[in-house]
Amino acid sequence: MDAASIIEKAGFEAVEAKNADEAIIVLETRSDINVIFTDIEMPGDMNGLKLAFAVRNRWPPVLIIIASGRIRPQPNEMPTNVTVLRKPYSELDVLAAIRQAA
């Protein structure tokens, strides 16, 4: 089960984006996004860490959850107030991260 399915199953709305550029467009057009869940490794020119910094700079109240299997960023390599999930993660891990972020 992917993260979007887990999130929707828990009763939240999940809005998916193919890449960071699309995620930025969603954030620019919707004011109801409270949490972003991103993978560090994603297609396009901007990886999940760059997306996290862009979100933190433009939408400071948005909570950020970053998933990663291979890359283990240090705290100084991430924006402030970020939750990191290590892959493989479980449904309980995703929901706990959302509740912790909120």
Secondary structure, DSSP 8 states (H G I E B T S, - for coil): --HHHHHHHTT------SSHHHHHHHHHH-S---EEEEESS-SSSS-HHHHHHHHHHH-TTSEEEEEESS----GGGS-SSEEEEESS--HHHHHHHHHHH-
